[in-house]
């Protein structure tokens, strides 16, 4: 038996170090937290995606007293984009979160269900989705969801 190791590459940047398009997308994700319905957790999450035509779509987490009937910000943004503009791939996804004390110091990451949905988008369009995870102390920049989900399962695994 051998011990194996998985490593990922990602960048850590200050918001001001990012290009204008990435800063715009993160600001849209931050603004999207205002659309969050989170009466139970009081944890506001916003997501913004840039489509291949350059347009931006947002999503926000939506909770429900009948758990787990709610939906994460990432999936609300992705599903809205796919329903309205399936002809355009998703190039970049930005995620921001805040609680009653303000935006989180450290970036948050997508849950497992969201990671799988993002993986399916990458598989569907045969290209990676860049991910920007915002925190007030800095931004994680990942080139693909596979960096967050190294042992992935997609349609081709079933053939």
Secondary structure, DSSP 8 states (H G I E B T S, - for coil): ----------EEE-GGGS-HHHHHHHHHHHHHGGG-B-TTT--EEEEEEEETTS-EEEEE-B--SSTT--B-HHHHHHHHHHHH-TTS-EEEEEEEEEETTEE-SS-----HHHHHHHHHHHHHHTS--EEEEEETTEEEEES-GGGT-SS---GGGG-
